[in-house]
């Protein structure tokens, strides 16, 4: 959508520029600083730094992918992250209509909506990370076993596992016939969603889920051994050790391990005890534990995909500038332990609790109702600019990377958890291996940059913002061109507000 340039939009835009102009610039000086010093050697050895946090995003349920607003937001987020995969629930739900009774009462396969969904993704440069869920009602052992989402998915086991296998084979054959095995072999197939929760209605949950997995995995591989399949897609990083023992002892096909964890999961649910683990460390502690479980199994080479995760959500924090520092800190901690992480979600086009109640109600997405860019959208835009090699440093609030043109890209943040009162903090960078007066390009997301909430409130907080109002908000909050300054004696001092995220570029890419 092209931003609206109405008179009000121009006034909002001028106000935003005024805020930028009045922002306190970074300070520079020689001599002694009370601020912590982060020492960076631009010539130091580096390790690979794949952008595992932006390879994949989650979204609600499959039927949403046929909506124009869903695809609009998908394109917007892909533009700033380049993400390659999207995962959602319910491709086998009755709302998609893969296996149902026709008007004559006959059981029929119908892949027309599947084609519309996947055609739309592929046309926009994104592949599906296919979650094989939920149970078509016509083969459900309990047709009334509905999960309490607005779209009411069936979470029952199948009447027989032979019927489940037949659906999976028919689905896979259709995909290959339409898109070709060269394409579909680049997809991933994940069996079910969070079977250790009420998303799975089988008795003896773990045992019956393992049978569900075995049946689906063998059915997929029977269609083509090139199809990639994995699980157990559990909540709270659970069942991993038992699942690995099962697939290895029973020789069940598996290409990856997947699981979920959230920053505000309890320590009891994640670790099985009530030991004190700070919220900011819980998610990556769980990821590292899963990685160790894989490493010590009979299948140590399996990749790990965290197919759902998010930052804390209390006090509608996911609508605020908190998200950027929380994501950056998660990247810092999880680096090296996981191959892909799927942030839940890229958009607030989302219907677990019904139609969207309006913008800024604490939704998971990077874009609010109507296509409004949240601070998290701009934070991901900054983090996308990090390089593909990481330089070691001891700071817990800095990521230093080397870009492909030999420059540096550095993320810095001041993380203050929801509900806590934070203070601004000053960091001093001392950088060697670059000219002592090298240019530095600075971008930031903080209370005055990329923060749509004050603009929204100035409009009277409309529950149903018009297209023009959405354009005005996105125009007012779009990040300005980087502020370019120079190092002084190789040093730079920066003051960060609470929940500020900065992105610095040093070198040729800074000018």
C-alpha positions in Angstrom: 0.0 0.0 0.0 1.4 3.4 -0.9 1.4 5.7 2.2 -1.3 8.3 2.1 0.0 11.9 1.7 -3.0 13.8 2.9 -2.6 17.1 4.7 -2.8 15.3 8.1 -0.3 12.8 7.0 2.2 15.5 6.1 1.7 17.1 9.5 2.3 13.8 11.3 5.4 13.3 9.1 6.7 16.7 9.9 6.2 16.0 13.6 8.1 12.8 13.3 11.0 14.5 11.6 11.0 17.1 14.4 11.3 14.3 16.9 14.3 12.9 15.0 15.9 16.3 14.8 15.5 17.0 18.5 16.8 13.5 19.5 20.0 13.7 21.6 22.9 12.6 19.4 25.5 10.1 20.6 28.3 11.7 22.7 32.0 11.4 22.0 35.0 12.2 24.1 38.5 11.1 24.9 39.6 10.1 28.4 37.8 8.3 31.2 34.2 7.2 30.9 32.1 5.8 33.7 30.0 3.9 31.1 30.9 0.2 30.5 33.4 -0.2 27.7 32.8 -2.8 25.0 36.0 -3.6 23.2 35.7 -4.7 19.6 38.5 -5.9 17.3 37.2 -5.7 13.7 40.0 -8.0 12.5 39.2 -10.8 15.1 38.4 -14.3 13.9 34.6 -14.8 13.4 32.1 -17.6 13.4 29.3 -18.2 11.0 26.2 -16.3 11.9 23.2 -17.6 9.8 20.1 -15.5 10.3 18.2 -18.3 12.0 15.7 -16.0 13.6 14.2 -14.7 10.3 14.2 -17.8 8.1 10.6 -18.7 9.1 7.5 -17.0 10.7 4.4 -18.5 12.1 0.8 -17.5 11.4 -2.7 -18.5 12.6 -4.5 -21.1 10.5 -4.4 -22.2 6.9 -7.6 -20.6 5.7 -6.2 -17.1 6.5 -3.7 -17.5 3.7 -6.5 -17.0 1.2 -7.1 -13.5 2.4 -5.7 -10.3 0.8 -4.7 -8.8 4.1 -2.7 -11.9 5.1 -0.7 -11.8 1.9 -0.3 -8.0 2.1 1.4 -8.5 5.6 3.4 -11.5 4.4 4.8 -9.4 1.6 5.6 -6.5 3.9 7.5 -8.7 6.4 9.3 -10.6 3.7 10.5 -7.3 2.3 12.3 -6.4 5.5 13.5 -9.9 6.5 13.7 -12.1 3.4 12.0 -14.9 5.3 11.7 -18.2 3.3 9.1 -20.3 5.2 5.8 -19.8 6.9 4.1 -22.3 9.2 0.4 -22.4 10.2 -2.2 -24.8 11.6 -4.9 -26.7 10.0 -4.1 -27.5 6.4 -6.3 -30.6 6.8 -9.1 -28.8 8.7 -12.6 -29.1 7.3 -12.5 -25.3 6.7 -9.9 -26.1 3.9 -12.0 -29.1 2.8 -9.2 -31.6 1.9 -11.3 -34.6 2.8 -15.1 -34.3 3.2 -18.4 -35.6 2.0 -19.9 -34.1 -1.1 -23.5 -33.2 -1.7 -24.3 -36.8 -2.4 -22.7 -38.0 0.8 -19.7 -39.5 -0.8 -16.2 -39.1 0.6 -14.0 -37.0 -1.7 -10.7 -35.3 -1.8 -10.7 -31.7 -2.8 -7.4 -29.8 -3.0 -8.7 -26.6 -4.5 -8.2 -24.5 -1.4 -4.8 -26.1 -0.7 -3.8 -25.0 -4.2 -5.0 -21.4 -3.6 -3.1 -21.3 -0.3 0.2 -22.7 -1.5 0.0 -20.9 -4.9 -0.3 -17.6 -3.0 2.7 -18.4 -0.8 5.0 -19.5 -3.6 4.0 -16.5 -5.8 5.2 -14.3 -3.0 8.5 -16.1 -2.6 7.7 -18.1 0.6 7.5 -21.9 1.0 5.3 -23.7 3.4 6.6 -25.4 6.6 3.7 -27.8 6.5 2.0 -28.7 9.8 0.0 -31.8 9.3 -3.1 -30.9 11.3 -5.9 -31.2 12.3 -8.1 -34.3 11.8 -10.6 -34.3 9.0 -13.9 -34.9 10.7 -14.9 -37.7 8.4 -12.1 -39.9 9.7 -12.0 -38.6 13.3 -12.7 -41.2 16.0 -14.6 -38.5 17.8 -16.1 -36.0 15.4 -17.0 -33.7 18.3 -13.5 -33.4 19.8 -13.0 -29.7 18.9 -10.3 -27.5 20.3 -11.5 -24.2 21.7 -10.3 -22.0 18.9 -12.8 -19.9 17.0 -12.4 -22.1 13.9 -12.9 -25.2 16.1 -10.3 -27.7 14.8 -10.8 -31.4 15.4 -8.1 -32.8 17.7 -9.3 -36.4 17.7 -7.2 -39.4 16.8 -8.3 -41.1 13.5 -10.8 -43.9 13.4 -8.0 -46.0 12.1 -4.4 -45.2 11.4 -4.8 -46.7 7.9 -7.3 -43.9 7.1 -4.8 -41.3 8.4 -2.1 -42.8 6.2 -4.4 -42.7 3.2 -5.1 -38.9 3.7 -1.4 -38.1 4.1 -0.5 -40.1 0.9 -3.2 -38.5 -1.1 -2.1 -35.0 0.1 1.6 -35.6 -0.7 0.8 -37.1 -4.1 -1.3 -34.1 -5.0 1.5 -31.6 -4.0 4.1 -33.4 -6.0 1.8 -33.6 -9.0 1.1 -29.9 -8.9 4.5 -28.5 -7.8 7.0 -31.2 -8.7 9.2 -33.2 -6.3 12.1 -30.7 -6.9 10.0 -28.0 -5.3 8.2 -30.0 -2.6 11.4 -31.6 -1.5 12.4 -28.1 -0.3 9.4 -28.0 2.0 9.2 -29.4 5.6 6.4 -31.6 6.9 5.8 -31.5 10.7 3.4 -33.9 12.3 0.6 -32.2 14.3 0.9 -29.3 16.8 1.6 -29.5 20.5 0.4 -33.1 21.1 1.4 -32.8 24.8 -1.4 -30.3 25.2 -5.1 -30.4 24.4 -4.4 -30.2 20.7 -4.2 -34.0 20.8 -7.1 -36.0 22.1 -5.5 -39.4 21.9 -5.5 -41.6 25.0 -2.0 -42.1 26.5 -1.0 -39.0 24.7 2.6 -39.7 24.0 2.1 -43.3 22.9 -0.8 -42.5 20.5 1.0 -39.4 19.1 4.1 -41.5 18.4 1.8 -43.8 16.4 0.3 -40.8 14.6 3.9 -39.6 13.7 5.1 -43.0 12.6 2.1 -43.4 10.3 2.5 -40.0 8.7 6.3 -40.2 8.3 6.1 -43.6 6.7 3.2 -42.5 4.4 5.2 -39.4 3.2 8.4 -41.4 2.6 6.4 -44.0 0.7 5.3 -41.3 -1.7 8.9 -39.9 -2.0 11.9 -40.5 0.2 12.9 -36.9 -0.7 10.1 -35.4 1.5 11.4 -34.1 4.8 9.4 -35.0 7.9 9.9 -34.3 11.7 8.3 -33.7 15.1 7.2 -33.9 17.8 6.1 -30.2 17.6 5.6 -30.2 21.4 4.9 -27.3 23.6 7.4 -26.4 26.3 10.3 -28.3 24.6 8.8 -31.5 25.9 9.1 -35.2 25.0 12.3 -34.8 23.0 14.4 -37.5 24.6 11.5 -40.0 24.5 10.7 -39.2 20.9 14.4 -39.6 19.8 14.5 -43.0 21.6 11.3 -44.0 19.9 12.2 -43.1 16.3 15.7 -44.5 16.5 14.7 -47.8 18.1 11.7 -48.3 15.7 13.6 -47.0 12.7 11.0 -44.4 11.9 11.9 -41.8 9.3 12.9 -38.4 10.7 14.7 -35.4 9.2 14.5 -32.8 11.9 13.4 -32.2 15.5 10.8 -29.5 16.1 9.4 -28.1 19.3 8.1 -24.9 20.9 9.0 -22.6 23.7 7.9 -19.1 24.8 9.7 -16.6 27.0 6.8 -16.5 29.5 6.5 -20.3 29.8 6.8 -21.4 33.4 9.9 -23.1 34.6 7.8 -26.0 35.7 6.5 -26.5 32.2 9.9 -26.0 30.5 12.2 -27.7 33.0 10.0 -29.8 35.2 10.9 -27.9 38.4 10.3 -24.5 39.9 13.9 -23.3 40.0 14.5 -19.6 39.5 15.3 -18.9 35.8 14.9 -15.3 34.6 12.3 -14.8 31.9 14.9 -13.5 29.5 16.9 -16.8 29.8 14.2 -19.4 29.8 13.6 -19.8 26.1 17.2 -20.3 25.1 17.9 -22.4 28.2 15.2 -24.8 26.9 16.6 -24.7 23.4 20.1 -25.5 24.6 18.7 -28.4 26.7 17.0 -29.8 23.6 20.2 -29.4 21.5 22.1 -31.4 24.2 19.4 -34.1 24.1 19.8 -34.4 20.3 23.6 -34.4 20.6 23.5 -37.3 23.1 21.0 -39.3 21.2 21.4 -42.0 18.4 20.6 -39.2 15.9 23.0 -36.3 16.8 23.1 -34.8 13.3 19.4 -33.9 13.3 18.7 -30.1 12.9 16.6 -28.4 15.5 13.7 -26.1 14.5 11.9 -24.0 17.1 8.6 -23.8 15.1 6.9 -21.5 17.6 8.4 -18.9 20.0 7.8 -15.4 21.1 8.8 -12.8 23.7 6.8 -12.1 26.9 3.3 -10.9 26.3 2.1 -9.3 29.6 0.8 -5.8 29.6 0.4 -5.9 25.8 4.2 -5.9 25.6 4.2 -7.3 22.0 2.9 -4.0 20.7 5.7 -2.0 22.2 9.4 -1.3 21.8 10.2 -4.1 24.2 10.1 -6.7 21.4 13.2 -5.5 19.7 15.6 -5.8 22.6 13.9 -9.1 23.6 14.4 -10.6 20.2 18.0 -9.3 20.0 18.8 -10.9 23.4 17.2 -14.2 22.2 19.4 -14.2 19.1 22.5 -13.6 21.2 21.7 -16.5 23.6 20.3 -19.0 21.1 23.0 -18.6 18.4 24.6 -21.9 17.6 21.9 -24.1 19.2 19.1 -24.0 16.7 18.9 -24.0 12.9 15.6 -22.1 12.5 13.3 -20.2 14.8 9.7 -19.4 13.8 8.6 -16.2 15.5 4.9 -16.4 16.3 3.6 -14.5 14.3 4.3 -12.2 11.3 0.9 -10.6 11.4 -2.1 -9.9 13.6 -4.3 -11.3 10.8 -5.1 -14.1 13.3 -8.3 -15.7 14.5 -7.7 -18.1 17.4 -10.2 -16.0 19.5 -12.3 -14.8 16.7 -12.2 -11.9 14.3 -9.6 -9.3 15.1 -10.8 -6.9 17.9 -8.8 -4.0 16.5 -5.2 -2.8 16.7 -2.9 -3.0 19.7 -4.6 -5.6 21.8 -1.3 -7.4 22.5 -1.4 -9.6 19.4 1.7 -11.7 18.4 2.3 -10.1 15.0 4.8 -7.6 13.6 1.9 -5.8 11.9 -1.3 -4.8 13.7 -4.8 -4.9 12.3 -5.1 -3.0 9.1 -1.4 -3.4 8.2 0.0 -1.0 10.8 3.7 -1.5 11.4 4.5 -2.1 15.1 7.9 -1.3 16.7 8.7 -5.0 16.3 8.4 -4.7 12.5 11.1 -2.0 12.5 13.2 -4.0 15.0 13.3 -7.0 12.7 14.2 -4.5 9.9 17.2 -3.4 11.9 18.3 -6.9 12.9 18.1 -8.1 9.3 21.1 -5.8 8.6 23.4 -7.8 10.9 26.2 -9.5 9.1 26.8 -13.2 8.4 29.8 -13.6 10.6 29.8 -13.0 14.4 32.7 -11.6 16.3 33.0 -12.7 19.9 32.5 -10.2 22.7 31.7 -10.5 26.4 28.8 -8.0 26.5 25.3 -9.4 27.1 23.7 -6.5 25.4 25.7 -6.3 22.1 26.0 -8.5 19.0 29.0 -7.7 16.8 29.0 -9.0 13.2 31.0 -8.7 10.0 29.2 -7.9 6.8 30.0 -9.4 3.4 31.7 -6.2 2.3 34.1 -6.3 5.3 32.3 -3.7 7.5 30.8 -4.1 10.9 27.1 -4.3 11.8 26.5 -4.0 15.6 23.2 -4.4 17.5 23.0 -2.8 21.0 20.0 -2.8 23.3 18.6 -1.8 26.7 16.2 -4.6 27.7 13.7 -3.8 30.4 11.0 -6.5 30.9 7.3 -5.7 31.0 6.1 -4.3 34.3 9.6 -3.2 35.4 10.8 0.4 35.7 14.0 0.8 33.6 16.6 3.5 33.3 18.6 4.8 30.3 22.1 3.4 30.0 25.3 4.5 28.3 27.6 2.1 26.5 31.0 3.0 25.2 32.4 1.2 22.2 36.2 1.1 21.7 36.8 -0.3 18.2 40.2 -1.4 16.8 40.9 -2.6 13.3 39.1 0.4 11.7 40.2 4.0 11.1 40.1 5.9 14.3 37.7 8.4 12.7 35.6 5.8 10.7 32.1 6.8 9.8 29.3 5.2 11.8 25.7 4.9 10.5 23.2 4.8 13.4 19.5 3.6 13.3 17.3 2.9 16.3 13.9 1.8 17.4 12.9 3.4 20.7 10.2 5.6 22.2 10.7 8.3 19.5 11.7 6.1 16.5 9.5 3.4 14.9 7.0 3.6 17.8 3.5 3.9 16.5 1.6 3.9 19.8 1.8 7.7 20.4 0.7 8.4 16.8 -2.2 6.0 17.2 -3.3 7.6 20.5 -3.1 11.1 18.9 -5.7 9.9 16.4 -8.1 9.0 19.2 -7.2 5.3 19.1 -9.7 4.3 16.4 -10.8 0.7 16.7 -11.3 0.5 13.0 -8.6 2.7 11.4 -9.2 3.7 7.8 -6.8 3.0 5.0 -5.8 6.6 5.2 -5.1 6.5 8.9 -3.0 3.3 8.5 -1.0 5.1 5.8 -0.5 8.1 8.1 0.7 5.9 10.9 3.2 4.0 8.8 4.4 7.2 7.2 5.0 8.8 10.5 6.9 5.9 12.0 9.0 4.8 9.1 12.6 4.9 10.1 14.5 7.9 8.9 17.8 7.7 7.0 20.6 6.7 9.3 22.4 9.3 11.4 26.0 9.3 10.3 28.7 10.3 12.8 32.4 9.5 13.2 34.4 7.6 15.7 36.7 9.7 17.9 39.9 7.9 18.6 38.2 4.7 17.7 35.5 5.4 20.4 31.8 6.0 20.5 29.5 6.6 23.4 25.8 5.9 23.1 22.9 6.4 25.5 20.0 4.0 25.1 16.5 4.6 26.5 14.7 1.7 28.2 13.8 -0.9 25.5 15.8 0.8 22.8 17.4 -1.1 20.0 20.3 0.4 18.0 21.9 -0.8 14.8 25.3 0.5 13.9 27.2 0.1 10.7 30.9 0.9 10.5 32.9 0.8 7.3 32.0 1.4 3.6 28.4 0.5 4.3 28.1 3.4 6.7 28.3 6.1 4.1 
